[in-house]
Amino acid sequence: ELEQAIISNIQQFLLELGKGFAFVERQQRIRFDDEDFYIDLVFYNFKLKCFLLVDLKLGKLKHQDLGQMDR
């Protein structure tokens, strides 16, 4: 599937950067306001001490997509 191939390539790219990135999980479920959301890739950066969340969208960007990222 195209989506899984893209996610795999992004995951490999970030791990090859070698700048403190650690892979945490794929398709991480989070619950917000009684709704379930799935984050395609979750990384942690030890140098910056923060998470990097990758949410892949196929097709045109919609207003609801931006709202989901802004939460």
Buried (B, 14 or more C-beta within 10 A) or exposed (E): EEEEEBBEEBBEEBEEEEEEBEEBEBEBEEEEEEEEEEBBBBBBBEEEEEEBBBEEEEEEEEEEEEEBEEE
